Amino acid sequence: MAFYRKIKISVMGILAILLIIAIFVSLTLGRYAIPLAQIITILMSKLLDLPVTCSKTMEMVLFNVRIPRIFAAILVGGALSVSGATYQGLFKNPMVSPDILGASAGAGFGAAIAILISLGSIGIQISAFLFGLGAVVISYTMSTIISRNNNAILVLVLTGMVVSTMFSSFTSMVKYVADPESKLPAITFWLMGGLSSISKNDIAVLLIPIVIGLVPLILLRWRLNVISFGDEEAQAMGIDTKKMRLLFIISSTLMTSAAVSVSGMVGWIGLIIPHIARLIVGPNYKAMLPASFLIGSTFLLFVDDIARNTFTVEIPLGILTSLIGAPFFFYLLAKGRKGWV
């Protein structure tokens, strides 16, 4: 046991080192290239309160554009990955992703409405966040009324699919009535996902709900192990499965809604990253949830680097995650099909 524990700690250390490397690589990349040595000099100057020897432009690009965007990519990637892993454990289904209960569809509709009525960036984020939470509240409330504790998980999933479809239809309706010259392109681009408009103020808006949602999941992740075996086993160990499932759903939804409200619709991360984490550290959620956060953060940083550096025009993140995620998921499905079916 001690040997395997040491291996998992070593793996976590490697994943953390890879994330740190990805951060420094991302800091150097962009339209305005900054050498790594110069970045280290600037950061040390700020930390030690020494005179900054670089140009004001370089300092502004680093602190106002690049660092906020990198932090946003870390938080969004980690939040979606942990939410996906949590939902897969709750519903005992490897095909579940963070938008299973309608959070992403609700957030998309909220953002579309905010863009249609010309709210600012903060208004768009708040609207997307609230509608994302609202969609999951509707899913959970309706499933509770319909199921009456019979096949509760199945009814919850089916209700989430209906609510997700409903909000997607509402979004299509908003796009249909939107001005095709200005509003429709803005709505369409937001729904494709991206971090191009991230600022320092957005980090605080993103950080607070993600931390609030992440802390209970990390502290109680051992109970997710028990719930994933089934309600009877969990109840035999004295766990109130209904309350615990509600807590996990609230925490995951809070993180998903916060991530989507800032980044737009970035798919596949919450679906494929938990599988990668499971292959690396095993199915134990004590290790899998932290690994999912680290891998998801590194993956989205990598994708965002491609998005902003490959062409002269930035590629939406949702397109890239789909192009990378779908073939990779086919590979995972072919390799691990015996354990999934």
HUFEN-V864007 format. One record per backbone hydrogen bond with DSSP energy under -1.0 kcal/mol. CO is the residue of the C=O (numbers start at 0). NH is the residue of the N-H. If there is no record, write none. Layout:
<<CO:NH> <CO:NH>>
This chain:
<<0:4> <1:5> <2:6> <3:7> <4:8> <5:9> <6:10> <7:11> <8:12> <9:13> <10:14> <11:15> <12:16> <13:17> <14:18> <15:19> <16:20> <17:21> <18:22> <19:23> <20:24> <21:25> <22:26> <23:27> <27:33> <34:38> <35:39> <36:40> <37:41> <38:42> <39:43> <40:44> <41:45> <42:46> <43:47> <44:49> <54:58> <55:59> <56:60> <57:61> <58:62> <59:63> <60:64> <60:65> <61:66> <64:68> <65:69> <66:70> <67:71> <68:72> <69:73> <70:74> <71:75> <72:76> <73:77> <74:78> <75:79> <76:80> <77:81> <78:82> <79:83> <80:84> <81:85> <82:86> <83:87> <84:88> <85:89> <86:90> <87:92> <92:95> <96:99> <98:101> <101:105> <102:106> <103:107> <104:108> <105:109> <106:110> <107:111> <108:112> <109:113> <110:114> <111:115> <112:116> <113:118> <114:117> <119:123> <120:124> <121:125> <122:126> <123:127> <124:128> <125:129> <126:130> <127:131> <128:132> <129:133> <130:134> <131:135> <132:136> <133:137> <134:138> <135:139> <136:140> <137:141> <138:142> <139:143> <140:144> <141:145> <142:146> <143:147> <146:149> <150:154> <151:155> <152:156> <153:157> <154:158> <155:159> <156:160> <157:161> <158:162> <159:163> <160:164> <161:165> <162:166> <163:167> <164:168> <165:169> <166:170> <167:171> <168:172> <169:173> <170:174> <171:175> <172:176> <173:177> <178:183> <181:185> <182:186> <183:187> <184:188> <185:189> <186:190> <187:191> <189:192> <191:317> <192:316> <194:197> <200:204> <201:205> <202:206> <203:207> <205:209> <206:210> <207:211> <208:212> <209:213> <210:214> <213:217> <214:218> <215:219> <219:222> <221:225> <222:226> <223:227> <225:228> <226:229> <229:233> <230:234> <231:235> <233:238> <234:237> <238:240> <239:243> <240:244> <241:245> <242:246> <243:247> <244:248> <245:249> <246:250> <247:251> <248:252> <249:253> <250:254> <251:255> <252:256> <253:257> <254:258> <255:259> <256:260> <258:262> <259:263> <262:193> <263:265> <267:271> <268:272> <271:275> <272:276> <273:277> <274:278> <275:279> <276:280> <277:281> <283:286> <283:287> <284:288> <286:290> <287:291> <288:292> <289:293> <290:294> <291:295> <292:296> <293:297> <294:298> <295:299> <296:300> <297:301> <298:302> <299:303> <300:304> <301:305> <302:306> <303:307> <305:309> <306:314> <315:319> <316:320> <317:321> <318:322> <319:323> <320:324> <321:325> <323:327> <324:328> <325:329> <326:330> <327:331> <328:332> <329:333> <330:334> <331:335> <335:338> <336:340>>
